[in-house]
Amino acid sequence: MPLSEHEQRLFEQIERSLAEDPKFASAVRANDPQFHAKRRVIMAALLLIVGMALLVFGVGSNQTLLGVGGFVVMLGAVAFGMQAYRRGQSADLHVVGGTTSRRTRGKRLSIVDRLEERWRRRPGGS
């Protein structure tokens, strides 16, 4: 049901007042999953560079443990970055005071449920 003209004006006024409130904006940004995911992906990229440096230094100086350690750091950074990227792409709803999601905490969707969800979200699907 569309909003009346008066309701639309009130809605726009509320939007403007919320946009001007820096405390509200920081609270929303602090709970934004894409904001956190972006920060974690950047941190993973930095860890990947550190791991590469350790690997190259370990190989160049004939210190095998340092090279292996660098490889492990790189592997962990890639896994961490992929996980952060996937969490940032999720379509869950987030509320300022907490999170609201399609699924409850601790309960994972079965593979059939995930496939059905992908089928519904496919381009040109219903």
N, C-alpha and C positions, 0 to 999 in steps of 0.2 A: 504494500500500500504506500503510495507516494506521500511525502510530507507536504503539509500545507505551506503557504508562503510565510506565515508567521513562524511556523516550526523551523523552516529552512533558515530564516534570519537568526533565530535563537541558536540553532545548531552552528552556524557560521561564527556567531559571537563567542560561543563556547570554544570552538576550535582556535580562534584567534587568541583568546585569553590563555588557553593551554599552551599554545606555541610560544607565547611570550614569557612563560614561567620557566626559568632556568632550572629550578629544583625538580620540577616535573620532567623536564627533558632529560636531565641527568639520570633520574630514576628509571625512565623508560630505556635509555641507552644502556644502563648498567644491567638490565635484564634482557637485552636483545641478544638472542643466540648467534646471530650473524656477526655482531660486534666482537663477541668472544671468540668465535671461530676464526675470524680474520686475524685476530691477535695471535691465536695459537698456530695458525698456518705460518705466520711470519716468524714466530719463535722456532718452529720446526725447520724452516729454511735456514735460519741462522745456525741451528744445531747441525744441519746437514753440511754447511760450509765448514764448521769446526771439525766435524768428523772427517771430511775430505782432507783438511789440513793435517790432522793427526795421522791419517792413512799415508799421505805423501811423505810426511816427515819420518814416520816409522819405517817406511820402505827405503827412503833415501839414507837413513842413518843406520840401517841394518838392525833395528830394534823391532823384532817380530811382534812382541806383545803390544807395543804402541800402535803398530799397523792394524793388528786385530782389534784393538780397542777402538780405533778410529772407524773401522768397518762396522762394529757393533753400534757405535754412536750414530753412524749414518743410517743403518737399518732401523734403529729405534726412531730416529727423526722422521723417516719416511712413513713409518707406521702411525706415528703420532699426528703427522700432517694430514694423512688420508682420513684418519678418524675425525679430526677437527673439521675437515672439509665436508665430510658426510653429515656431521651433526649440524653444520651451518646451513645445509641444503634441506633439512627436514621441514616438513610443512606443519609441525605442531604449533598450537596456539600458545602464546605466552602472555601472562598478565603481570602487571607491575608488582603485585604482592606475592607472586608465586607462578607456578606453571599450570596450565590446563592442557591436557593432551587427549588425543583420541584413545590412547591406551593407558592403562593404569601402570604405575611403577611396579617393576618386578615381573610383570606379565608381558611376555614377548609374543608377537604374532607368529602363527605357524607359517610354514613355507607356502601352504595353499592360500592362506589369508593374504600374505604378501604378494603372491602372484595375482590374486584377484584384485588387490589394490592397484597394482601396476597396470592391469588390464583396463580398469576404470579410468586411470589417469592418462592412458595412451592418447596421442594426438588423433583427433577425429573420432574419439570414442564417446560413448554416452555418459 
